[in-house]
Amino acid sequence: MDQAWREGAVRTARHTSFTLECGPADGPLLIFLHGWPELSFSWRHQLPCFAAMGFRCVAPDMRGYGRSSSHPAPSDYALEPITTDMLELLAGLGRERAVWIGHDWGSPVVWSLAAHHPGRCLGVANLCVPYIPAGFTLPNLVALVDRRTYPAAEYPAGQWDYQYFYEENPARARAVFEADVDATVRALFRRGNPAARGKPGRTATIRRDGGWFGGADRAPDVPLDEAVLTPADHARYVAALTRSGFAGPDSWYLNHAANAAYAARAPAGGLLAMPVLFLHGAYDTTCETMDSDLAQPMRQACADLTEVVVPSGHWMAQERPAAVNAALARWLAQRVPAAWPG
C-alpha cells in the first residue's frame, strides 16, 4: 500500500460517519460501503489500488460500526435513515455525485441510493447482494430460494433462516457473538469452498440448531484463515467489534417491513438507468446467485447491467482482491468513462 491513508469524519446533527480515504482530493469519487460485520477497513485492497489510478476513494464505517455513530433503537438501522447518512456523507465530501460500491448490507444501501437518488449516482457496483426492486426483505428473498438445494419441507426459509433467528432471538444472537469476539471474527471470516456449491449452507439451519455455531454459547476456536484476514487485520476487526458490540450491526436485520415500504416509494418503480455492475460469488452459499433466481429481479430492473463471476465465497473483496479490482476497473473504463481520472 503505497498510497497514504487519511482518516476523516462527516458530522451532522443526526449522525457522524468516520471515513478512511486515499487518492487525490480532486479525483473522481468512489465510495465503498461495507456490510455485516465489517468496517471501512474491509476495502483495504481496493482503496489504494484505485487511489493509485487517480480516484478519490472513500470508505465510511457504516451506522453502528467502528467510529461512526451508533443509535439506540433497532428501527434506526432501516435503510431509509442509513441512505440519508450516505447523502450527508456525499455532501460533506463536497460532491454532487459518486460511483457507489457496496458489499453485503452495504449493497442494499447502494441499491437504495440508485433507486431513490439516481442523480447522486454516476454508476453503482455491488458484490454478492443483487438488486431486488421490491426490497431486500425476507419474503422477497425466500421466494427466490433454490428449492433443488433447499426443499421447502426441510428448509422453509432456505439459506435465509438465520435472518429469522435475528428477528426471533436478537439478544441470544448478540450474546453469542459478543461472548468471544476474537473467536467470532475467526469463525465468520473464512474463504469460500468450491465444493459447497449446490449444498445447503450453514445459515439454513440456525433456528433448528438453536443459534449460530451449532447452538453453542460462543464461537468455536478455529485457526485464523489468512486467505481472508492477516493477524493485523483480525486484530483491527476484534478491537472495533469489541468496542461497538453487535447490537447495531444485528439491528440491520430487523427492519424488513420498513425496508419494503421504503422500496415501494422509489420513483420509476425502482428501475435503474445508470451503469450497474454486479459481481457474483461463484461459491457464496448465503447470497447464492449462481443456481437460484436471486439475480433475476436485478436483470429485469437494470437497463445497463454488467455481470462478472468471481471465484470466491462471500468475503470477495478480501479473498480475491485482484479479481474484484480488475472487474471494477474494466467496468469503470468501459461503462462509466465520465468517471475515469483525466
Summary of the structure (lengths in Angstrom):
residues: 342
radius of gyration: 18.6
end to end distance: 22.3
largest distance: 56.4
contacts: 1211
relative contact order: 0.16
helix: 44%
strand: 16%
